[in-house]
């Protein structure tokens, strides 16, 4: 994996762009989007904004796959880099869903 990351630093054109990852997610290609976002996250040569977006999109890919725990972790990583970015809202939405319960379902 180290070799791949070094290769990406030397050949950044091989990385998918943020827009391409968004398009993958819109086509429900979660695994491909996850792999592309991971390439950006593992590349040490990207700026903070791109890294924050990659973590956010990685969270969306995990969420699309039903892996809520990893989605929340990715959103938190994005929020550390960009506290006011879209990951903050996505994180809050998932937390609200997890915190919600209907008392009538628990007390029949």
C-alpha positions in Angstrom: 0.0 0.0 0.0 2.9 2.3 0.7 4.1 1.9 -2.9 0.6 2.8 -4.2 0.5 6.0 -2.1 4.0 7.0 -3.3 2.9 6.3 -6.9 -0.2 8.6 -6.4 2.0 11.4 -5.1 4.1 11.1 -8.3 1.0 10.6 -10.5 -1.9 12.6 -9.0 -3.8 12.5 -12.3 -4.6 8.9 -11.6 -6.7 9.8 -8.6 -10.4 10.3 -9.1 -11.7 13.8 -8.6 -14.2 14.8 -5.9 -16.7 15.3 -8.6 -16.1 11.8 -10.0 -16.6 10.3 -6.6 -19.9 12.3 -6.2 -21.1 10.9 -9.5 -20.2 7.3 -8.4 -22.3 7.8 -5.3 -25.2 9.1 -7.3 -25.0 6.0 -9.4 -25.0 3.9 -6.2 -21.4 2.7 -6.9 -20.5 2.8 -3.2 -17.6 0.4 -3.3 -15.9 2.2 -6.2 -16.5 5.6 -4.5 -15.1 4.2 -1.3 -11.9 3.0 -3.0 -11.5 6.4 -4.8 -12.0 8.3 -1.6 -9.5 6.1 0.2 -6.9 6.9 -2.5 -7.3 10.6 -1.7 -7.3 10.0 2.1 -4.1 7.9 1.8 -2.3 10.5 -0.4 -0.3 12.8 1.8 0.0 15.4 -1.0 -3.6 16.7 -1.0 -4.7 20.0 0.6 -7.1 20.2 3.6 -10.2 21.0 1.6 -9.8 18.1 -0.7 -9.0 15.8 2.2 -12.1 17.0 4.1 -14.2 16.4 1.1 -12.7 12.9 0.6 -13.5 12.0 4.2 -17.1 13.3 3.8 -17.6 11.4 0.6 -16.1 8.3 2.2 -18.6 8.7 4.9 -21.4 8.9 2.3 -20.1 5.7 0.6 -20.0 3.9 4.0 -23.5 5.1 4.7 -24.7 3.9 1.3 -23.3 0.5 2.2 -25.1 0.5 5.5 -21.9 0.8 7.6 -23.1 3.6 9.9 -20.2 3.3 12.4 -17.6 3.9 9.6 -19.7 6.7 8.1 -19.7 8.5 11.5 -16.0 8.0 11.9 -15.3 9.4 8.4 -17.6 12.4 9.1 -15.7 13.1 12.3 -12.4 13.1 10.4 -13.9 15.5 7.9 -15.3 17.8 10.7 -11.8 18.0 12.2 -10.5 19.5 9.0 -13.6 21.6 8.2 -16.0 22.0 11.1 -18.5 23.9 9.1 -18.5 21.6 6.1 -21.3 19.2 5.0 -20.0 16.4 7.2 -21.2 18.2 10.3 -24.8 18.2 9.0 -24.5 14.5 7.8 -23.2 13.6 11.2 -26.0 15.4 13.0 -28.6 13.7 10.8 -27.3 10.2 11.6 -27.1 11.0 15.3 -30.7 12.2 15.2 -31.8 9.0 13.6 -29.9 6.9 16.1 -31.3 8.9 19.0 -34.8 8.6 17.8 -37.2 6.1 19.2 -40.9 5.7 19.5 -42.0 4.9 23.1 -45.2 3.2 21.8 -43.0 0.5 20.1 -41.3 -0.3 23.4 -44.4 -0.3 25.6 -47.1 -2.2 23.7 
